[in-house]
Amino acid sequence: MAKTSKDHRQYAVDKGLVEEQEPGFERPVFRRPGFNRILSLDEMEKTLSQQTRKSREMRGLTREQLAAMLGLSAPSVRAL
């Protein structure tokens, strides 16, 4: 049986998810609430970039070394 709009909204309520309207998306996004608030995708990307850079530098790795270890191109890691 296919899920209806009501079903997914009830699922979100049951799981404690919060409905958000994300810029660039027509449909609402459902997320778990953050500690103080829900982070936007831009904020999540910024935090992930900062944590990745800090961890890489703590280990003495260059962007190129990290890229090779992850199987990514150096420019994709530089974009972080």
C-alpha positions in Angstrom: 0.0 0.0 0.0 1.4 3.4 -1.0 2.0 6.0 1.7 -0.1 9.0 1.5 0.8 12.6 2.5 -1.0 12.0 5.8 1.1 8.9 6.4 4.4 10.6 6.0 3.4 13.5 8.2 2.2 11.1 10.9 5.5 9.2 10.6 7.4 12.6 11.1 5.3 13.3 14.2 5.9 9.8 15.5 9.7 10.1 15.0 9.9 13.6 16.5 10.8 15.3 13.2 10.3 18.9 12.5 9.1 20.3 9.2 11.4 22.9 7.7 11.2 24.9 4.5 14.7 24.8 3.0 15.6 27.6 0.5 15.8 26.1 -3.0 13.4 23.2 -2.3 9.7 23.4 -3.1 8.7 20.6 -0.7 9.2 20.7 3.1 12.2 18.9 4.6 11.7 16.9 7.8 14.6 16.8 10.3 15.3 15.9 13.8 15.4 19.1 15.9 18.9 20.4 16.7 20.2 21.2 20.2 19.0 24.7 20.0 17.6 24.8 16.5 17.7 23.0 13.1 20.8 23.9 11.1 20.4 24.9 7.5 22.2 22.9 4.8 24.6 25.8 4.4 25.4 25.7 8.1 25.9 21.9 8.1 28.2 22.2 5.1 30.3 25.0 6.8 30.5 22.9 10.1 31.5 19.8 8.2 34.2 21.7 6.3 35.6 23.2 9.5 35.7 19.9 11.2 37.3 18.2 8.2 40.0 20.8 7.9 40.8 20.8 11.7 41.0 17.0 11.7 43.2 16.9 8.5 45.6 19.6 10.0 45.8 17.8 13.3 47.0 14.7 11.5 49.5 16.7 9.4 47.8 15.7 6.1 47.7 17.9 3.0 44.5 18.3 1.1 46.1 16.2 -1.7 46.9 13.4 0.8 43.4 13.4 2.2 41.9 13.3 -1.3 44.0 10.3 -2.2 43.0 8.5 1.0 39.3 9.2 0.3 39.5 8.3 -3.4 38.6 11.9 -4.4 40.1 14.5 -6.6 42.3 17.1 -4.9 40.0 19.9 -6.2 37.0 18.3 -4.5 38.8 18.3 -1.2 40.0 21.9 -1.8 36.3 22.9 -2.1 35.8 21.9 1.5 
